[in-house]
Amino acid sequence: MGTLAVLALTLVAAGCSGDECVDAFDCRDKGSAPEGQTYVCTADNTCELRALPSVPGEDAGTGTTDAGTTTDAGTETDAGTEPDAGTTPDAGTAPDAGTPDAGAQVCGGPVACKEQSIDQLALRTNIATGLVREEGTTQGPFLTFLDARAGGASSLESYTYARFTPTGLVKVDLDDQSALASTAWDIAVRRYNIRVNSGVSGPSCVTVAQTPAGTLFDAVTSVDPASDFLAEAYFTANTCEFVPDDSGINAPGTALATFWSYNSCLVMTNKVFLVRLADGRHVKLQVVSYYEPAAQEQCNTTGTLPATSGAAQFRFKWAYLP
């Protein structure tokens, strides 16, 4: 995983050679930070030492970037803001009993590890300005653009939240901390992270299963009864210890984390996911691109990026299943 230490070079558009950094991973050249501190990449693209937040059960050396700017949980907006009646969990569609530790929270009830999420994921209280729009115009699978730039590499804005509807993905205007108590959203994106609304991520019942490697999008026409649907569990039950993904960059181990692999840039795995919504319906979903389409194709085939890549601008291909 040694090459992953330079992942930040491709998480934003290239062409910033005059900057000291584009995100915190560039600051690793500074060496080890003093105990209790970490390097972050500021809005001025310079590396700066910041104090790590105190997170129960978490080693001080694993704090997230820009943690010092996270708003205290006591300032979150009204938890009841704009739940959509159509997305309220149906009593009969709760995740199956086999759902692992994230299910320590009862579907529809309070979210566990809330304070840890606010600190570790740098959850904000300002709503993301990024757009969600449909790009497909013909009958068939949806192709949705989701802007996950969040104000830049320091993620100054909240995740961009959306819900699945028969007419496409629709943006839900929520800030991160309000989203921890809202069932109005199904999926959220920020930079290279994708979360769904379940487990430690939110109070709804949106769960994810992975199809076998190599499965083609068009080949998925129904839900395999053997599919293992999991809620978000990037914190352990009871102890709230952070569970990272396999990238080596301390990103949360979300249910959709395997949409990419690393080869000097974010290569799409083209994995097809099954998403079970709170109302019991199912969606098949494939992350088509993280960069602008032409840049993503170059990354996938050569492991390189053009000077302008359009990073953190997702395209999702998805469709409802019978």
N, C-alpha and C positions, 0 to 999 in steps of 0.2 A: 504493500500500500504506500510505499515511499513516494511514488509520483503524485499521490493524491494531495500531498502538501502544497502543490501549486495549483490546485483546482480553482482558486480565486481568479487566476489569470483569465479564465474563460467564463466566469459567472456573470460578467458584465461585458459590454462591448469593448473590443480591442481599440488600440489607438490612443492609449492614455500613458504613453511612456514617460511623460514629464511628471507624473504623479508618483509619490512614494508608495502608494497603495491604492487598490480599488475596493478591497475589503480586508477583514482581519487576517485572512490567511497569508496575504502578502507580508504582513508584519512579522511572520515567523523568522525572517532574516535578522530580526533584532535579537534573536536568541531567547532564552528562557526569561520570563518576567519574574520579578520578585514575588515571594510567597504572598498570596492574598490579592494579587493584581494580575491583570492581563492586558495585552496590547489590543487596541481597537483601531479601526480605520475611521477617522473623523470625516465630516462632510467636506473638509478641505483636502481630503485625500492625503493626510499625513498620519503616521502611526503615533498613537498616544497611549500612555499607561492609564488604566482605569481600575478602580477597586472592584473586586469580584463581589457579587451579592452573596449573602449568607443563605444557603439553601439546605434545609434539613436533608440528611442522607446523601448529599452531593459533595464530592471532593472539590476543594477550593480551586483546584487547577483546571476545572472543566466548565467554568462559567461561560455564558454566551457573550458575544460581542455587544457592546453598547448597552450592557445591562444597567449601567448607572442612569440611563434615561427612561427606564421603565416606570410607568406611573404606578403608584401604590394602589393595591387592590381596593382600598377604601374609597377610591375616587371613581369607580366604574359607574357607568350610566345605568339607568333603570334596567334591571335584568329582564323585565317583561316587555321590552320594546319590540314591537311589530312581529310577534309570532304569526306565521301564516296558517290559517285554519286548515288549509289543505295539506299541510305538512306535519300536522300533529301526529305523534306516534299512535298507531292503531293498536289496541290492546292485544290483538292477535298476532302482531307482527314483530314482537320483541325478538332480539337475537336469540338463537337457540342456546340451550343450556350448556352447550360445549364451548361457548365464547369464553376466552381466557380471562386473565386477571383484570383487564380493563373493565370487565363487567362487574367489578366491585360496586360500581354505581348502578342503581336500578334505572332502567330505561325511562327517561322522562324526569328523573330525580336529580338532585344536586351532583355536580361534577366533582370527582375526587382530584386531589393534587392541584387544586386551583392556583394556589400561591406559587407552587413550583413551576407551573406552566407559564405564569406571568413572568417569572424571572428567567427561566431557561430558554423560553421561546421569544423573549423580549416582546411580549404582547402589548399593544398600544391602545390608546383611547381615542385616536383620531381615525375617522373613516378613510379607507383607501380611495384615491381618486381614479384608480385604474378602471377601465371599461371591460364589460363582457358583451360580446356581440356574436351573432350567428353569421358565418361566412358562406355556408352552403345555401344554395338557392333552389336546388332541385329536390324532388321527392327522394327520400332515402335517409341514410345516417346523417346526423347533425355534425357539422364541423364548427366548433365554437372557439373563438379567440378570447383569451383571458389575460389581461394585463396584470402581471405579478411583480412589477418593478418596485412598488411600495416606496416610491420617492428616492430610490437609489440603493447603493450597496449596503448602507447602514440601516436599511429597513426602517425608515422614519415613520412610515404609515402602517396601518393594520393590514392583515391579509385581505385579499379581495374575496368576498363571500358570494356564493351563488346557490340556486336551487334548480333541480331538474323539473321541467314542465313539458307538456305536449307540444309546445311551440319553441322549445329550445331552453338553454340555460339562461336564467334570469338573475341579474345581480341583486343582492340583498344588502342594503345600506346598514351595515353594522360595524362597530369597532370591535377589536379583539376581545376586550374584557366583557363587553355585553354579550358577545357571541358565546361565551362560556355558559350562559344561562338561556340561550335562545334555541328554539326548535325550528326557526324560520329558514335556516340554511342547511344545505346538504354537503357542500364541498367548498374548500377554501384554498387559495394559492398565494404564496409570497416567495419571491426569488425561486429557489429550486425545491421548495417544500410544498407538498400537497397534503391536506388533512381532510378527513370526513367527520361528520357530526355524530360522534358516539364515543363511548368510553371516557378517557381522560381529555378528549378534545371538545366534547359538547354533550348536551343532555338528550339528544335524539337517538335514533336507532339505525343510523346509516352504517352498514357493515360492508366489508370487502372480501372477496375470494379471488384467488389467482387461478387462471387456467394453466394447463401444462405448457412448458416452454415450446415455442414454435407454433402455437395455436394461431390460426389466421382469424382476423376479425370476422370475415364473412362466413366462416365455418361455425361460428357460435350462433345457434338459432334457438337455443333453449337453455335452461339452467340445469346443469348436472346435479342430480339429487345428492351426490357425494361431495359437492362443493363445500369447503370449510370457510364459512363466513366469520370474519373476525372484526371486533370493535377496535378502536384505537387504543393502544397499550404502550405508549412510549414513556410511561411511568409505571412502576410496579405497584400492585395493590398493597394497601396498608402502609408500606414504607415509603412510597413515592420516590423511589430511586430512578434516575433518568436512564432510559434505554435508548442508546443511539442506533442508527442504521449501520450498515456495513461499509460505508464510504471511507471511514477513518477521519472525518472532519467534524465529528461531534454533532451531526444533524440528527433530529429526532427520528426514531425508527417507526415511521408512519406506515399505515397499511398499503400505501401506494408507492413506497420508497423505491421499489425495484423498477420504476419506469425508466431509469437511466443507468448507464455504466460510464466509466471514465476512460478516455483515451486522449488526453490533453485537452479535451472538451467534453461536454455532456452528450454522449451518444445515446440515442433512443433504443431501448431494448425491444420496442414494438410489442411488449407484453399486453395481452388482453385481460382486463380485469372484469369481474362481475361485481356490481354494486347493488346491494339490496337497500331500497329506500324505506323510510319509516312507514309508508302506507302499504308496504308489502310488494310493490312493483320492483322489477329488476331492470338494470341497465347494463349493457356491455360497453366498456370504455377503453380506449387506447390513447395514450399520450403520443401524438404525432410529432410534435416539435416543441422544443424549449426556446430555440432561436427563431429568427425569421426563416421561412421555408428553405430558401436557397442556402443560407448559412448552415442550417441544420443538415442539409444533404451533404454539404462539404465536410462538415464535422463527422457525419456517419461514415463517409467513404474514405476520408484522408486523415482524420484526426486533427485537422487544422480549421481555423476560422478566418473569414475575411476581416478587414479593418473595422467594419461595422457589422455586428452580428445580430443586433436586436434581441439581446439576452433577456430572459424572464418574461417572454411574451409567448405564452402557451397556445397551442392548438390541440383541442381534444376532439377525437372522433368518437361518437357514441350513438347508441340507439336503444330504445326500449325493447325488452324481450317479452314474448308472450307469457 
